[in-house]
Amino acid sequence: MKKMLKGFTLVEIMIVVAIIAILAAVAIPNFIKYRRSSQATACVSNLKQIQAAKEQCLMAGKELNSANLFGDAGYIKVEPKCPAQMTVSYTIGDATTDPSCSYSQTDASDTSTWHSLNRAATSTGT
């Protein structure tokens, strides 16, 4: 008596692999785009926190430096780093300049990757 073998044929497995490859080709670029956008948003949020700490430090009459802004005695407990590249530190600047991130993207047309404060947004309180 001949046994009936059950299983998938090579063609069926190849079709499934092809479908998965097509889905991955669509999903991966979008995932990278959204990850860059969220990192830039988190970076701008960090810059706004540093700006607020600078303003509090200046209103308290303290000298504007990292020791007064960050740490247990400062206004921010842990010095933030850019989420896009954790080795990049923020430049605090002086009283008249906004803090800035030195991380830069090569695609200047993609505003979702800009790691900088919009001066008009911070000065109007929006």
C-alpha positions in Angstrom: 0.0 0.0 0.0 1.4 3.4 -1.0 1.4 6.1 1.7 0.1 9.6 0.8 2.7 12.2 1.8 1.3 15.4 3.1 3.1 18.7 2.9 3.8 21.8 0.9 5.3 21.8 -2.6 8.3 23.9 -3.5 6.2 26.2 -5.6 3.8 26.9 -2.7 6.7 27.7 -0.4 8.3 30.0 -3.0 5.0 31.9 -3.4 4.8 32.5 0.4 8.5 33.7 0.5 7.8 36.0 -2.4 4.8 37.5 -0.7 6.8 38.1 2.5 9.6 39.7 0.5 7.1 42.1 -1.2 5.6 43.1 2.2 9.1 43.6 3.7 10.1 45.8 0.7 7.1 48.1 1.4 7.4 48.1 5.2 11.1 48.6 5.9 11.5 52.0 4.1 8.4 53.3 5.9 9.7 52.0 9.3 13.1 53.8 8.7 11.3 57.0 7.8 9.1 57.0 10.8 12.0 56.1 13.1 14.0 59.1 11.9 11.0 61.3 12.3 10.4 60.2 15.9 14.1 60.6 16.7 14.0 64.2 15.4 10.8 64.9 17.4 12.4 63.5 20.6 15.5 65.6 19.9 13.5 68.8 19.5 11.7 67.9 22.8 15.1 67.6 24.5 16.1 71.0 23.0 12.9 72.6 24.4 13.6 71.1 27.9 17.2 72.5 27.8 15.8 75.9 26.7 13.3 75.9 29.6 16.1 75.0 32.0 18.3 77.8 30.6 15.5 80.3 31.2 14.9 79.1 34.8 18.6 79.3 35.5 18.9 82.8 34.1 15.8 83.9 36.1 17.3 82.5 39.3 20.4 84.6 38.6 22.8 81.7 38.2 25.6 81.4 35.7 24.6 79.6 32.6 26.7 76.4 32.4 26.3 72.6 32.4 26.9 72.2 36.1 24.0 74.5 36.9 21.7 73.0 34.3 22.3 69.3 34.7 22.7 67.0 37.7 21.1 66.6 41.1 21.4 70.4 41.8 20.4 71.4 38.3 17.1 71.8 36.5 17.5 68.6 34.5 18.6 65.5 36.4 20.3 63.7 33.5 21.9 65.5 30.6 19.9 64.5 27.5 21.6 63.1 24.4 20.3 63.1 20.8 18.3 59.9 20.3 19.4 59.6 16.7 23.1 59.2 17.8 23.6 58.8 21.5 27.2 60.1 21.4 26.1 63.6 20.2 25.7 66.2 22.9 23.7 69.3 22.7 25.3 72.8 22.6 23.8 74.9 25.3 24.7 78.3 23.9 24.5 81.6 25.7 21.5 83.5 26.9 20.6 84.9 23.5 21.0 81.7 21.5 18.9 78.5 21.4 20.4 75.2 22.3 21.4 73.1 19.3 22.1 69.6 18.2 25.2 68.9 16.2 23.6 65.8 14.5 22.8 66.5 10.9 21.2 64.6 8.1 22.2 64.7 4.5 18.7 65.1 3.3 18.0 68.8 3.8 14.7 68.7 2.0 13.2 66.3 4.6 12.2 68.5 7.4 11.3 65.6 9.6 15.0 64.9 10.2 15.9 68.5 11.3 17.2 68.5 14.8 16.8 72.2 15.7 14.4 74.5 17.5 12.1 76.8 15.6 12.9 80.1 17.2 9.4 81.6 16.4 7.7 78.6 18.2 9.8 79.0 21.3 9.6 82.7 21.6 5.8 82.9 21.2 5.2 80.1 23.7 3.5 77.7 21.3 
